[in-house]
Structures are given as structure tokens and as C-alpha cells.
Amino acid sequence: MLKNHRYLLMIGLVCLIGCSPASEETVVSAPADTKQRKVSESWREDRLALGRETYQQACASCHDTGKDGAPVTGNPGHWDERSTLWEAVLFEHAKTGYLEMPEKGGHSELTEESVDAAAEYMLGLTFPELPRD
């Protein structure tokens, strides 16, 4: 019987130790979370910079002026007649072309990542109130 009590006591102690406050080692890992957030913010900044650069290179000549019927970036009214799936459609049209808009804005050397970043950049300028992923 005494042996059973010792066994139960040992199990209780193990449980208490497992539920005890975090050790210093765990607290030391907190800056890694901050570091992860900085990496994430840096990634977003890099993506925005890529989008801005690609937009200026391949999209601005038409989408800043409305040339050939292109909806003007920054003017939500120009986008009203677009598909209800406009975001997905925009990304696809930017990559493959549509009506007067050539594939990748006429810059076939652009990567899909840079074209997507440019489309995201356009959406951010045109619809700044919408949440972003």
C-alpha cells in the first residue's frame, strides 16, 4: 500500500513540475517571436517594393492614364464594371493578358511573383481600405 502511495506521489510531482511557470530558457525564446515579426514585416516591405517597381516598369504607362481602356489605378470607379471575382481575374489577366493588355504588361521576362506583386500594389493604391492578406 505504501508503495502505491509513493507511486501516486511521484506522478503528482511530475504533473506539478509540468504545470510550473516557464523556466528562463522559455522566456529567452520570446525575442525570437519579435525577430519573426521583423522578418515578416521585412517580407511585406520587400513585396511592396517589388510590386511598385514592377508596376512602374510594366503597368503604369497604361494604368496611370487609362490608355486603351485600362482602368486607372487609384480610381475605384474605373473598376466598377469588372468581374465580381475581380481580384482573381486581375491576377490571371495580368499574367496572361486581356483585350488590349499584353501578357505581363508586354514584359515577358517578368516572373509570376513580380506580376502578382504589381497587381497587389495596384489594388492597394486603388482600394486602400480593404484588408490585405
C-alpha positions in Angstrom: 0.0 0.0 0.0 2.8 2.4 0.9 4.4 1.6 -2.5 1.2 2.7 -4.3 1.2 6.0 -2.4 4.8 6.7 -3.4 3.8 5.9 -7.0 0.9 8.4 -6.8 3.1 11.0 -5.1 5.7 10.7 -7.9 3.0 11.1 -10.6 1.6 14.2 -8.7 5.1 15.7 -8.5 5.7 15.2 -12.2 2.4 16.8 -13.0 3.2 19.8 -10.8 6.6 20.2 -12.4 5.0 20.1 -15.8 2.5 22.8 -14.8 5.0 25.1 -13.1 5.8 28.6 -14.6 8.1 28.8 -17.6 11.8 28.5 -17.0 14.3 31.2 -18.0 15.0 29.2 -21.2 11.5 29.6 -22.4 11.5 33.3 -21.6 14.7 33.7 -23.6 12.9 32.4 -26.7 10.5 35.4 -26.6 12.8 37.6 -28.7 12.6 35.0 -31.5 8.9 35.9 -31.8 9.9 39.6 -32.2 12.5 38.6 -34.7 9.9 36.6 -36.7 7.7 39.7 -36.8 10.5 41.8 -38.1 11.2 39.1 -40.8 7.5 39.2 -41.7 7.4 43.0 -41.9 10.6 42.9 -44.0 9.0 40.4 -46.3 5.9 42.6 -46.7 8.1 45.7 -47.4 10.1 43.7 -50.0 6.9 42.5 -51.7 5.6 46.1 -51.8 8.9 47.3 -53.3 8.8 44.6 -55.9 5.2 45.5 -56.7 5.9 49.2 -57.0 9.0 48.6 -59.2 7.2 46.1 -61.5 4.1 48.4 -61.7 6.3 51.4 -62.8 8.1 49.2 -65.3 5.2 47.3 -66.9 1.8 48.7 -65.8 2.0 52.5 -65.1 2.1 53.6 -68.7 -1.5 52.4 -69.3 -3.0 52.2 -65.8 -1.9 55.7 -64.8 -3.6 57.3 -67.8 -6.4 54.9 -68.8 -4.7 54.2 -72.2 -6.6 51.7 -74.4 -9.4 51.5 -71.8 -7.2 50.3 -68.9 -8.8 51.1 -65.5 -6.9 53.8 -63.8 -5.0 52.8 -60.7 -6.3 54.8 -57.7 -9.7 55.4 -59.1 -12.2 52.8 -57.8 -14.9 53.9 -60.1 -12.9 52.7 -63.1 -13.1 49.2 -61.6 -16.8 49.0 -61.1 -17.6 47.2 -64.3 -15.1 44.4 -63.6 -15.9 40.9 -62.6 -17.2 40.2 -59.1 -14.1 37.9 -58.9 -12.0 40.9 -59.9 -9.0 40.1 -57.7 -8.5 36.6 -59.0 -9.4 37.7 -62.5 -6.9 40.7 -62.3 -4.1 38.4 -61.3 -4.8 36.0 -64.2 -5.2 38.8 -66.7 -2.0 40.4 -65.6 -0.2 37.1 -66.3 -1.9 36.1 -69.5 -3.1 39.3 -71.0 -6.6 40.5 -71.7 -8.1 42.6 -74.6 -5.6 45.4 -75.2 -3.4 44.4 -72.2 -0.5 42.2 -73.3 0.7 39.3 -71.2 2.8 40.6 -68.2 2.3 44.1 -69.5 4.4 43.3 -72.5 7.4 42.3 -70.4 7.7 38.6 -70.9 10.8 38.4 -68.7 8.8 39.2 -65.6 8.3 36.5 -63.1 4.9 35.4 -61.9 5.9 36.7 -58.4 6.7 40.2 -59.7 3.4 40.3 -61.7 1.4 39.2 -58.7 3.2 41.8 -56.6 2.4 44.5 -59.1 -1.3 43.5 -59.1 -1.3 43.6 -55.3 0.3 47.1 -55.4 -2.4 48.3 -57.8 -5.1 47.0 -55.5 -3.5 48.7 -52.5 -3.4 52.0 -54.3 -7.0 51.7 -55.6 -8.7 50.2 -52.6 -6.5 51.1 -49.6 -9.4 50.5 -47.2 -9.6 46.8 -48.0 -7.7 44.4 -45.7 -4.7 42.6 -47.1 -3.6 39.1 -46.5 
